Amino acid sequence: MLPFKTLSQIGNVSDKTVLLRLDLNVPIENGLVRDDFRIVQSLPTISFLQKAGAKIVILAHLESVETSSLSPVFEYLKKSHKIVFAKTVAEAQQLLTTLSAGGMVLLENLRTLSIGEKENDPAFAKKLASLGEVYVNDAFSVSHRKHASVVGVPALLPHFAGLQFEKEYTKLSEAFSPKHPFTFILGGAKFDTKLPLVTKFLEKADTVFVGGALSNDIFKQQGLEIGSSMTSSGPVDLSAIIASPKLLIPSDVRVNTPATAPRKITQILATDKILDAGPQTIADLKKALTNAQFVLWNGPLGDYEKGFSQSTVELANAIIESGAYSIVGGGDTLAVLAEANLLNKFSFVSTAGGAMLDFLANETLPGLEMLSK
């Protein structure tokens, strides 16, 4: 049984205004949406509410380097939906007076409207809540944040989970009682925040592979040379996980030196910077995946923004070929898989990055807890 109410329980919302929290934090390039994955995943909930005759006010934020405005997302949505754009809460209120059933208002980037969004200011939450009669959270991927639109607004209105939120919760929860053999794969960086997650899944999984910049911390603690490779910002004690027979780490890596063959981790020079896993590491992973029934993966194995995406793509193909039930998440991972046209090859692709990791570690999120009240 789900701990929150879903859209199937929302009742009659015809001509009612629904505040719909979405994750529209997508890459913007030259004023255009570069990757619409998160938007597309929110469309079923939008469609459900439109068919139910609701008026919809979309609440969202954007962290784009190029622009602080959600206007590029608005331009994307208006190609296929009846939608208007409000730069302020007051403007949204005015637009609602003439909005017909099924119509939508996209409110400007919440983080530029008020510092009260990130601070969960009660006055700002009340201001947002005044726009609607019902609240729906379909932004699982931002529900690890105690922000006004995530925890403040639902405290003031009847609240429900959207279709994507429900799916994220249900699918990711499978990791707590998975089929075996179970392989857990974690890449990316910041071991200082991910150590509890690794510790937890060393108990649940049959194999835990730690790659990406995370493995550099392990190499360093083992007394190996890592050159100028990225490591966690704070000190971390990894002795317990290093001692686990379930732990698998890269056996070879690719470094920044041009035209250099992959090196064993015992051959790294002080002038090197580790940027990707090597072919032997992928071979080791393929072996670990041979009989896997369940695979959970978050985080790339290399610095894909600098062109080191080869091992991440090879790992993706290995998981797909294994035939195991597979769940993948993390913004950087998904960016690589989208470029390689592999997203639709996995059993479930999560829209979440940090929220996925927080949920897997704690089995709850602030936004989820609020929906459960």
Secondary structure, DSSP 8 states (H G I E B T S, - for coil): --SS-BGGG----TT-EEEEE------EETTEES--HHHHHHHHHHHHHHHTT-EEEEE-----SS-S-SHHHHHHHTTTS-EEEESSHHHHHHHHTT--TT-EEEE--HHHH-THHHHT-HHHHHHHHTT-SEEEE--GGGTTS--IIIIITTTTS-EEE-HHHHHHHHHHHGGGS--SSEEEEE-SS-HHHHHHHHHHHHHH-SEEEE-TTHHHHHHHHTT---BT----SS----HHHHT-TTEE--SEEEESSTT---EEGGG--TT-BEEEE-HHHHHHHHHHTTT-SEEEEES-SS-GGGT--HHHHHHHHHHHHHT-EEEEE-HHHHHHHHHTT-GGGSSEE-S-SHHHHHHHHHS--HHHHHHT-
